[in-house]
Amino acid sequence: MKNKLVYLLMIILAIVFGYLLGILCAGMDEPMVSWLGTSLDFKLDPATVDLHAFALTFGIRLSINPIQILFILLAIVISPKIAASIK
C-alpha cells in the first residue's frame, strides 16, 4: 500500500513540476531551451447528457511536454527507493 501511494504521489508531483518547468522554458527566447516547453494537446470536447432530473457533462483534455515525460520516467525509477527509505 505504501509503495502505491509513493508511486502515485511521485507521478503527480512529476506532472505538476514538469508542467510548471515547461511553462518557464516555453517563455524563453533561447531555442535550445524553448523546445522543452512545446506540448502535445489532445482534447475531447465536452458532451452533455441532459435527463431533466440531472445533467452529465463528459470531456477530457491532455497536454504533455518533454519535461513531464522525463520527470515521470525519473519518478518511476526513484519511487521504490523513496518507498524503501520510509519506515
Buried (B, 14 or more C-beta within 10 A) or exposed (E): EEEEEBBEBBBEEBBEBBBEBBEEBBEEEEEEEEEBBEBEEEEEEEEEEEEEEEEEEEEEEEEBBBBBEBBBEEBEEEBEEBBEEEE
